[in-house]
Amino acid sequence: MILNTKSICKRLRDNIITLNHKRSPLLCCIAFSDNGATLSYFRGIEKSAEKVNTRVRQEILKGKSIKDTITFIESLNHESDVDGIIISRPLPLGFQKKGIKDIIDPVKDVDCVTDENLGRLITGDFKYIPPTPGAVMEIIKEFRIETAGKNTIILGRSDVVGKPLTMLLLQKGVDTTITICHSKTRSLSSYTRTADILITAIGRPKFLKSDMVRPGSVVIDVGINVKDGKLVGDIDFEDVNRVASMVTPTPGGVGPVTTYILLLNVAKAAKRK
Ligand SMILES: NC(=O)c1ccc[n+]([C@@H]2O[C@H](COP(=O)([O-])OP(=O)(O)OC[C@H]3O[C@@H](n4cnc5c(N)ncnc54)[C@H](OP(=O)(O)O)[C@@H]3O)[C@@H](O)[C@H]2O)c1
């Protein structure tokens, strides 16, 4: 079964429109370069934002120093019209070390990247659900995928996907047993073949083949990669679809849900003010 996420997107859209009925909130998208990938990421957000009465402002900070960037983000924190702030990844090297993301006011951190908001995932007392892990949880809920007592394997341990997703899946009520694999994991297939639920977030186009998947398992593909000019996931979709019981497509699976969760966070941020 191919997991079509259109119904989840519709539900989220309706929810956001209701929250935004009085005022159109403003999301500020910061990038450090105007390359194609960044611009198409922002265009995707803008397209979805238009449907849910949300304004998007792009700020391309090309060539700005770290000091000026910090001052700029602080000014956005104080700008009352700005409800949410996101920073496009990857950040330039020097900027990563300086903790630029933590300059964002946690109340406006709708991408859930600051240490404060990420840390809150440990106790479950969080303001915003991180968009991509949140999208995976929505898919699990929507398709009533059984998690209690099941074996869940996550490929990838990034701060954006693997680690926060682990925190969400560890919550009481979800009750799954989790193993996280990464680039230094030995004999990856010996883990992936034990999975009832397999979640891939490694950024390797069509990496996961059917012989790495337990027949009948659920496969959720977070990866978004470009191969031969096409968008593909971390799984070899046609091949894996032959053995899995449920599988998300790329494009059209996790990605669109992620964008609407981000926009839901913007709507919540606006209400919070
Ligand atoms: N659908 C969405 O909304 C959405 C959102 C965000 C990201 N993504 C996509 O998700 C993918 C991952 O993104 P990310 O930001 O998490 O990437 P990332 O920061 O580069 O992290 C990749 C992770 O995968 C691991 N890894 C790499 N190669 C591996 C291999 N051969 N076997 C096992 N593990 C391996 C890495 O291990 P080490 O830690 O050992 O290096 C790392 O933990 C990308 O394709 C990205 O475009 C999609």
The ligand as an ORCA input file, in Angstrom:
! r2SCAN-3c Opt
* xyz 0 1
  N      10.958     15.126      4.082
  C      11.355     16.220      4.729
  O      10.565     17.071      5.070
  C      12.813     16.354      5.069
  C      13.259     17.244      6.048
  C      14.612     17.254      6.417
  C      15.501     16.420      5.730
  N      15.033     15.620      4.728
  C      15.900     14.707      3.990
  O      16.255     13.642      4.878
  C      17.564     13.186      4.579
  C      18.419     13.304      5.832
  O      18.479     14.661      6.219
  P      19.340     15.125      7.476
  O      19.272     16.598      7.520
  O      18.926     14.342      8.660
  O      20.807     14.651      6.983
  P      22.217     14.662      7.703
  O      22.274     15.728      8.737
  O      23.229     14.640      6.618
  O      22.256     13.259      8.474
  C      22.316     12.067      7.774
  C      22.372     10.923      8.742
  O      22.407      9.708      8.001
  C      23.507      8.908      8.405
  N      23.997      8.166      7.257
  C      24.560      8.657      6.130
  N      24.896      7.653      5.293
  C      24.517      6.518      5.897
  C      24.602      5.147      5.536
  N      25.124      4.755      4.372
  N      24.114      4.237      6.386
  C      23.565      4.610      7.582
  N      23.465      5.892      7.973
  C      23.944      6.833      7.148
  C      24.528      9.874      8.965
  O      25.369      9.189      9.849
  P      26.552      9.932     10.697
  O      25.833     10.660     11.787
  O      27.391      8.832     11.178
  O      27.234     10.854      9.738
  C      23.623     10.921      9.622
  O      23.271     10.527     10.922
  C      18.039     14.060      3.405
  O      17.729     13.397      2.199
  C      17.192     15.314      3.523
  O      17.031     15.980      2.284
  C      13.708     15.564      4.390
*
